[in-house]
Amino acid sequence: MTFRTALCDLLGIDYPIVQSGMGAIAGPELVAEVCRAGGLGILAGLNVPPDDLRAMIKKVRALTDRPFGVNLWLHRALRPPIDPAEVGDDVVRGAQGMLNRFREHLGIPTTWTRPNRAPDLIDASIRVVLDERPAVFSAALGWLEPALADECRRRNIKIMAMVSSVEDARAATATGADVIVAQGGEAGGHRSIDGKPASPEPTTIGVMSLLPQVVDAVRVPVVAAGGIADGRGLVAALALGAGGVLLGTRFVATRESMAPEIYKKRLLESESGDTTVTDTLSGLWARALANRFTREYTEAGAPVLPPLVQRGAANDVFVGALNRGDADYYPMMAGQSVGLVRDLPGAGEVVETIIREARAVLSALPGRIRQTP
């Protein structure tokens, strides 16, 4: 039982398991371990200066000769980054006032000033990806221009696009995506859409409903994301027509993950009901572990700054919380599969365990099905 699918043949991997390119989590060591075990590791490129991104890609290549990917956001709020000077004074003051409550608790200086504008990195980072030619360009939270898709195709770089709706899946394939990741509402991290809807409701379709619809709508391999952390999830996704699965939360809780210890510890202690979809962490809707930051900010009804401006404003709070080892004020992206995660293995062990579990599930399945004439 090899579990080799069309996705494996397309990407040159042994097993249909993809590790999510989670920002500040998925570094070269994590990526290389997943690749060596036969899956596809994806390097996080978000907010990484281009020279550093190039160095990280080279480090992955020094650690493994297996195919890997690089993830970048194509969100309109980053191309170019939103200028905080365009945000109204009342919104800035309301957000900073809320953040000042957290700063006081953490013993760091308060401020009423506007956050700095984020560096404009995406186009230069795309150029690095094109120059370095990883096996996969993993795109999220935005759209591929046809010209970029053509550039990737000329370099034999496969394009993997994450979507959260059938309409977006059709649009992504029309612009050149080779693989679609169907992100169910259970998934951790940011909702993979461009712009920001008034509420997260349009992005909360569960993977059991979304996946087969996307499979029916497109003619490229589809990868399931959301609520999957073990071999049972892999088998279920394959049964629904997926060519593979993408895991994020499971790989946060690994030895090679760059997540700080307070994050890993809280994740191992949490249940599925401990997550929330919030815009308070970055200004974009994202599923994360609820903590005092997300709860108190939401309950106060304080204004949230525009996409990623909010993240810049709150960064000193997050750094202060990390320095104090205080997980109640630190952002911890996690999906509802968190309730299945109870140990901290190596990333390669995760791949091997999922395949072993999936084989056991398939072997036991005939005995669980009662057939009648």
MITOR-277386 format. One line per 4 residues: number of its first residue (from 1); their letters; for each residue x negated, y, z of C-alpha. Coordinates in nm, 4 decimals, padded with zeros to 6 digits. Layout:
NUM = A = X,Y,Z ~ ... $
***
This chain:
1 = MTFR = 00.0000,00.0000,00.0000 ~ -00.2015,00.2970,-00.1288 ~ 00.0482,00.5876,-00.0992 ~ -00.0989,00.7273,-00.4188 $
5 = TALC = 00.1460,00.9671,-00.5851 ~ 00.1383,01.1952,-00.8892 ~ 00.0216,01.4695,-00.6538 ~ -00.2871,01.2638,-00.5649 $
9 = DLLG = -00.3689,01.2088,-00.9318 ~ -00.3208,01.5779,-01.0130 ~ -00.5443,01.7018,-00.7300 ~ -00.7954,01.4151,-00.7149 $
13 = IDYP = -00.7174,01.3182,-00.3541 ~ -00.6621,00.9763,-00.1944 ~ -00.3574,01.0460,00.0216 ~ -00.0604,01.2840,-00.0269 $
17 = IVQS = -00.1417,01.4861,00.2840 ~ -00.2187,01.8577,00.2622 ~ -00.3462,02.0709,00.5501 ~ -00.1980,02.4195,00.5592 $
21 = GMGA = -00.4340,02.7127,00.5031 ~ -00.3389,02.8810,00.8304 ~ -00.4946,03.2217,00.8900 ~ -00.7646,03.2263,01.1595 $
25 = IAGP = -00.7146,02.8490,01.2053 ~ -00.8305,02.6706,00.8915 ~ -01.2059,02.7168,00.8688 ~ -01.4656,02.5153,00.6770 $
29 = ELVA = -01.5015,02.2412,00.9388 ~ -01.1286,02.1670,00.9513 ~ -01.0983,02.1725,00.5723 ~ -01.3964,01.9431,00.5229 $
33 = EVCR = -01.2727,01.6873,00.7766 ~ -00.9325,01.6634,00.6087 ~ -01.0960,01.6277,00.2672 ~ -01.3387,01.3608,00.3829 $
37 = AGGL = -01.0450,01.1597,00.5174 ~ -00.8787,01.1669,00.1752 ~ -00.6338,01.4557,00.2113 ~ -00.6467,01.8099,00.0736 $
41 = GILA = -00.7874,02.0706,00.3104 ~ -00.7028,02.4345,00.2406 ~ -00.9267,02.7181,00.3562 ~ -00.7603,03.0280,00.5051 $
45 = GLNV = -00.8537,03.3373,00.3034 ~ -00.6121,03.5910,00.4517 ~ -00.7872,03.9029,00.5882 ~ -01.1303,03.7498,00.5232 $
49 = PPDD = -01.3737,03.9973,00.3592 ~ -01.4670,03.8740,00.0108 ~ -01.8342,03.8090,00.0900 ~ -01.7352,03.6099,00.3975 $
53 = LRAM = -01.4793,03.4150,00.1964 ~ -01.7432,03.3229,-00.0582 ~ -01.9724,03.2059,00.2223 ~ -01.6916,02.9956,00.3720 $
57 = IKKV = -01.6232,02.8305,00.0375 ~ -01.9901,02.7475,00.0007 ~ -01.9941,02.6035,00.3521 ~ -01.7032,02.3717,00.2682 $
61 = RALT = -01.8996,02.2533,-00.0338 ~ -02.2034,02.1917,00.1867 ~ -01.9886,01.9731,00.4141 ~ -01.8002,01.7729,00.1500 $
65 = DRPF = -01.7915,01.7093,-00.2226 ~ -01.4173,01.6369,-00.2180 ~ -01.1518,01.8674,-00.3738 ~ -01.0235,02.1480,-00.1509 $
69 = GVNL = -00.8129,02.4619,-00.1790 ~ -00.8178,02.8279,-00.0765 ~ -00.5067,03.0074,00.0494 ~ -00.4261,03.3744,-00.0098 $
73 = WLHR = -00.1137,03.5800,00.0450 ~ 00.0229,03.7706,-00.2536 ~ 00.2756,03.9705,-00.0511 ~ 00.3572,04.3147,-00.1872 $
77 = ALRP = 00.2830,04.4680,00.1558 ~ -00.0831,04.3784,00.1002 ~ -00.1183,04.4937,-00.2609 ~ -00.2025,04.7607,-00.1567 $
81 = PIDP = -00.1548,04.7519,00.2204 ~ 00.1242,04.9704,00.3538 ~ 00.0008,05.3133,00.4648 ~ 00.0934,05.3686,00.8334 $
85 = AEVG = 00.1117,05.7431,00.7573 ~ 00.4368,05.6721,00.5726 ~ 00.6061,05.5314,00.8845 ~ 00.8382,05.7645,01.0721 $
89 = DDVV = 00.7193,05.9194,01.3978 ~ 01.0113,05.7758,01.5964 ~ 00.9355,05.4221,01.4770 ~ 00.5660,05.4525,01.5611 $
93 = RGAQ = 00.6399,05.5983,01.9031 ~ 00.9011,05.3330,01.9803 ~ 00.6730,05.0458,01.8810 ~ 00.3705,05.1844,02.0630 $
97 = GMLN = 00.5810,05.2489,02.3705 ~ 00.6773,04.8822,02.3812 ~ 00.3205,04.7703,02.3180 ~ 00.2002,05.0052,02.5936 $
101 = RFRE = 00.4021,04.8021,02.8452 ~ 00.1993,04.4980,02.7438 ~ -00.1265,04.6948,02.7447 ~ -00.0635,04.8100,03.0991 $
105 = HLGI = 00.0010,04.4525,03.2096 ~ -00.3244,04.3388,03.0474 ~ -00.5262,04.6318,03.1834 ~ -00.6240,04.7756,02.8447 $
109 = PTTW = -00.5933,05.1411,02.7315 ~ -00.2543,05.2619,02.6128 ~ -00.2144,05.4579,02.2905 ~ 00.0457,05.6511,02.0934 $
113 = TRPN = -00.1554,05.6869,01.7743 ~ -00.0802,05.5266,01.4402 ~ -00.2644,05.2030,01.3657 ~ -00.5300,05.2082,01.0970 $
117 = RAPD = -00.4427,05.1009,00.7468 ~ -00.5381,04.7397,00.6736 ~ -00.8292,04.6867,00.4336 ~ -00.7344,04.6265,00.0705 $
121 = LIDA = -00.8876,04.2811,00.0175 ~ -00.6541,04.0679,-00.1942 ~ -00.7709,04.1500,-00.5460 ~ -01.1374,04.1116,-00.4507 $
125 = SIRV = -01.0575,03.7837,-00.2736 ~ -00.8767,03.6561,-00.5823 ~ -01.1891,03.7313,-00.7841 ~ -01.3952,03.5234,-00.5383 $
129 = VLDE = -01.1553,03.2311,-00.5800 ~ -01.1746,03.2566,-00.9574 ~ -01.5559,03.2759,-00.9453 ~ -01.5940,02.9828,-00.7054 $
133 = RPAV = -01.3345,02.7590,-00.8735 ~ -01.1995,02.5465,-00.5888 ~ -00.9690,02.2651,-00.6951 ~ -00.6595,02.4510,-00.5731 $
137 = FSAA = -00.5469,02.8113,-00.5346 ~ -00.2791,02.8055,-00.2644 ~ -00.0474,03.1059,-00.2938 ~ 00.2078,03.2165,-00.0368 $
141 = LGWL = 00.4337,03.5121,00.0448 ~ 00.4314,03.6586,-00.3024 ~ 00.4254,03.6011,-00.6741 ~ 00.1651,03.4903,-00.9225 $
145 = EPAL = 00.1325,03.7187,-01.2195 ~ 00.1182,03.5244,-01.5486 ~ -00.2282,03.6680,-01.6131 ~ -00.3577,03.5258,-01.2831 $
149 = ADEC = -00.2048,03.1887,-01.3600 ~ -00.3804,03.1954,-01.6989 ~ -00.7115,03.2788,-01.5306 ~ -00.6711,02.9823,-01.2968 $
153 = RRRN = -00.5767,02.7520,-01.5817 ~ -00.8867,02.8498,-01.7799 ~ -01.0983,02.7522,-01.4804 ~ -00.9099,02.4265,-01.4150 $
157 = IKIM = -00.7862,02.5586,-01.0801 ~ -00.4490,02.4092,-00.9867 ~ -00.1931,02.6506,-00.8429 ~ 00.0056,02.5502,-00.5347 $
161 = AMVS = 00.2886,02.7914,-00.4511 ~ 00.4896,02.7840,-00.1288 ~ 00.8603,02.8741,-00.1471 ~ 01.1597,02.8634,00.0841 $
165 = SVED = 01.4430,02.8558,-00.1715 ~ 01.5386,02.6778,-00.4919 ~ 01.5446,03.0084,-00.6796 ~ 01.1885,03.0878,-00.5755 $
169 = ARAA = 01.0778,02.7363,-00.6756 ~ 01.2112,02.7909,-01.0258 ~ 01.0448,03.1321,-01.0447 ~ 00.7088,02.9974,-00.9262 $
173 = TATG = 00.7028,02.7190,-01.1848 ~ 00.8044,02.9655,-01.4557 ~ 00.4959,03.1727,-01.3749 ~ 00.2598,02.8762,-01.3828 $
177 = ADVI = 00.2598,02.6890,-01.0514 ~ 00.1345,02.3299,-01.0822 ~ 00.2608,02.2246,-00.7379 ~ 00.5486,02.3589,-00.5286 $
181 = VAQG = 00.5491,02.3500,-00.1482 ~ 00.9084,02.3491,-00.0223 ~ 00.8929,02.5234,00.3164 ~ 01.1817,02.4201,00.5384 $
185 = GEAG = 01.3095,02.6391,00.8159 ~ 01.1410,02.4116,01.0723 ~ 00.7947,02.5127,00.9500 ~ 00.5631,02.7197,01.1628 $
189 = GHRS = 00.4112,03.0480,01.0541 ~ 00.5399,03.3121,00.8180 ~ 00.8386,03.2576,00.5915 ~ 00.7018,03.2266,00.2398 $
193 = IDGK = 00.8941,03.5009,00.0652 ~ 00.7973,03.8334,-00.0849 ~ 00.9381,04.1410,00.0859 ~ 01.1324,04.1100,00.4112 $
197 = PASP = 01.5039,04.0305,00.4400 ~ 01.7085,04.2013,00.7107 ~ 01.7265,03.8711,00.8972 ~ 01.5401,03.5392,00.8704 $
201 = EPTT = 01.8632,03.3536,00.7900 ~ 01.7938,03.3092,00.4149 ~ 01.4680,03.1288,00.4964 ~ 01.5997,02.8808,00.7519 $
205 = IGVM = 01.7251,02.6014,00.5242 ~ 01.6042,02.2732,00.6749 ~ 01.3582,02.0665,00.4775 ~ 01.5995,01.7701,00.4545 $
209 = SLLP = 01.8376,01.9904,00.2541 ~ 01.5870,02.2096,00.0715 ~ 01.3445,01.9411,-00.0443 ~ 01.5723,01.7298,-00.2675 $
213 = QVVD = 01.7190,02.0438,-00.4222 ~ 01.3735,02.1717,-00.5131 ~ 01.2738,01.8278,-00.6448 ~ 01.5785,01.8333,-00.8723 $
217 = AVRV = 01.5120,02.1907,-00.9861 ~ 01.1491,02.1680,-01.1009 ~ 00.9346,01.9319,-01.3050 ~ 00.6111,01.9543,-01.1084 $
221 = PVVA = 00.5067,01.7692,-00.7909 ~ 00.6760,01.9004,-00.4765 ~ 00.5191,01.8975,-00.1301 ~ 00.7388,01.9012,00.1807 $
225 = AGGI = 00.6557,02.1381,00.4678 ~ 00.8337,02.1795,00.7989 ~ 00.9009,01.9465,01.0903 ~ 00.6488,01.6830,00.9742 $
229 = ADGR = 00.3709,01.5610,01.2020 ~ 00.3510,01.1828,01.1647 ~ 00.3917,00.8864,00.9321 ~ 00.7699,00.8814,00.9727 $
233 = GLVA = 00.7853,01.2309,00.8283 ~ 00.5673,01.1308,00.5348 ~ 00.7907,00.8352,00.4492 ~ 01.1055,01.0477,00.4811 $
237 = ALAL = 00.9606,01.3156,00.2513 ~ 00.8605,01.0592,-00.0104 ~ 01.2106,00.9094,00.0074 ~ 01.3563,01.2528,-00.0681 $
241 = GAGG = 01.1411,01.2858,-00.3787 ~ 00.8360,01.4700,-00.2502 ~ 00.4926,01.3871,-00.3841 ~ 00.3313,01.4667,-00.0497 $
245 = VLLG = 00.3527,01.6593,00.2760 ~ 00.1898,01.9753,00.4090 ~ 00.1161,01.9947,00.7806 ~ 00.0254,02.3027,00.9803 $
249 = TRFV = 00.1163,02.2611,01.3468 ~ -00.0328,01.9109,01.3657 ~ -00.3677,02.0427,01.2393 ~ -00.3698,02.3397,01.4794 $
253 = ATRE = -00.4050,02.0820,01.7562 ~ -00.7281,01.9264,01.6306 ~ -01.0866,01.9535,01.7457 ~ -01.1964,02.1341,01.4279 $
257 = SMAP = -00.9176,02.3928,01.4368 ~ -01.0353,02.7480,01.5089 ~ -00.7339,02.8102,01.7352 ~ -00.8416,02.9256,02.0832 $
261 = EIYK = -00.8000,02.6865,02.3722 ~ -00.5073,02.8776,02.5252 ~ -00.3196,02.8270,02.1965 ~ -00.3961,02.4565,02.1715 $
265 = KRLL = -00.3063,02.3997,02.5364 ~ 00.0299,02.5757,02.5065 ~ 00.1063,02.3865,02.1871 ~ 00.0447,02.0480,02.3520 $
269 = ESES = 00.2748,02.1459,02.6394 ~ 00.5630,02.2667,02.4190 ~ 00.8824,02.1142,02.2806 ~ 01.0629,02.1884,01.9553 $
273 = GDTT = 01.3046,02.4231,02.1314 ~ 01.0165,02.6414,02.2466 ~ 00.9715,02.8023,01.9043 ~ 01.1405,03.1158,01.7767 $
277 = VTDT = 01.1610,03.3056,01.4482 ~ 01.0444,03.6604,01.5158 ~ 00.9122,03.9674,01.3362 ~ 00.7525,04.1161,01.6485 $
281 = LSGL = 00.4110,03.9576,01.5916 ~ 00.3353,04.0850,01.2419 ~ 00.6355,04.2731,01.1081 ~ 00.7292,03.9703,00.8957 $
285 = WARA = 00.9541,03.6808,00.9957 ~ 00.7514,03.3929,01.1347 ~ 00.8137,03.0854,01.3490 ~ 00.5949,03.0846,01.6580 $
289 = LANR = 00.5931,02.9654,02.0167 ~ 00.8121,03.1985,02.2184 ~ 00.6344,03.3796,02.4990 ~ 00.6745,03.6956,02.7040 $
293 = FTRE = 00.5576,03.9098,02.4125 ~ 00.8234,03.7821,02.1696 ~ 01.1013,03.7633,02.4294 ~ 01.0503,04.1014,02.5973 $
297 = YTEA = 00.9929,04.2845,02.2699 ~ 01.3116,04.1399,02.1206 ~ 01.5196,04.1939,02.4340 ~ 01.4096,04.5574,02.4563 $
301 = GAPV = 01.5334,04.6271,02.1019 ~ 01.2191,04.8287,02.0314 ~ 01.1475,04.9127,01.6669 ~ 00.9156,04.6856,01.4720 $
305 = LPPL = 00.6616,04.8457,01.2390 ~ 00.6530,04.7496,00.8685 ~ 00.4966,04.4227,00.7507 ~ 00.1414,04.3801,00.8792 $
309 = VQRG = 00.1318,04.7363,01.0163 ~ 00.2922,04.5771,01.3228 ~ 00.0113,04.3219,01.3363 ~ -00.2504,04.5960,01.3253 $
313 = AAND = -00.0809,04.7928,01.6023 ~ -00.0538,04.4888,01.8294 ~ -00.4037,04.3558,01.7653 ~ -00.5559,04.5096,02.0792 $
317 = VFVG = -00.2814,04.3410,02.2854 ~ -00.3613,04.0055,02.1271 ~ -00.7363,04.0500,02.1812 ~ -00.6793,04.1576,02.5407 $
321 = ALNR = -00.4598,03.8535,02.6029 ~ -00.7219,03.6226,02.4548 ~ -00.9952,03.7769,02.6681 ~ -00.7843,03.7189,02.9781 $
325 = GDAD = -00.6758,03.3710,02.8717 ~ -00.3128,03.4844,02.8837 ~ -00.1022,03.2874,02.6340 ~ 00.2089,03.4914,02.7196 $
329 = YYPM = 00.0846,03.7813,02.5077 ~ -00.0992,03.5932,02.2328 ~ 00.0541,03.4997,01.8929 ~ 00.0810,03.1220,01.8477 $
333 = MAGQ = 00.2356,03.0155,01.5185 ~ 00.3996,02.6733,01.5461 ~ 00.6770,02.4763,01.3814 ~ 00.9456,02.2570,01.5335 $
337 = SVGL = 00.7206,01.9535,01.4892 ~ 00.5392,02.0821,01.7989 ~ 00.7474,01.8381,02.0039 ~ 00.5690,01.5524,01.8266 $
341 = VRDL = 00.2176,01.6790,01.8998 ~ 00.0678,01.5506,02.2241 ~ -00.3043,01.4971,02.1637 ~ -00.6108,01.6729,02.0239 $
345 = PGAG = -00.7792,01.4369,01.7757 ~ -01.0194,01.5098,01.4945 ~ -00.8573,01.6304,01.1724 ~ -00.9738,01.3215,00.9853 $
349 = EVVE = -00.8094,01.1049,01.2503 ~ -00.4799,01.2847,01.1875 ~ -00.4887,01.1881,00.8191 ~ -00.5805,00.8281,00.8973 $
353 = TIIR = -00.3154,00.7982,01.1691 ~ -00.0365,00.9335,00.9494 ~ -00.1176,00.6867,00.6726 ~ -00.1350,00.3984,00.9225 $
357 = EARA = 00.1987,00.5007,01.0757 ~ 00.3612,00.5360,00.7342 ~ 00.2548,00.1852,00.6382 ~ 00.4016,00.0506,00.9613 $
361 = VLSA = 00.7299,00.2344,00.9003 ~ 00.7635,00.0916,00.5512 ~ 00.6794,-00.2580,00.6724 ~ 00.9469,-00.2395,00.9422 $
365 = LPGR = 01.2124,-00.0737,00.7265 ~ 01.3625,-00.3868,00.5605 ~ 01.4334,-00.5370,00.9027 ~ 01.6275,-00.2279,01.0048 $
369 = IRQT = 01.8614,-00.2301,00.7082 ~ 02.1598,-00.4646,00.7211 ~ 02.2546,-00.5668,00.3706 ~ 02.6064,-00.6929,00.2947 $
373 = P = 02.7243,-00.8720,-00.0177 $
***
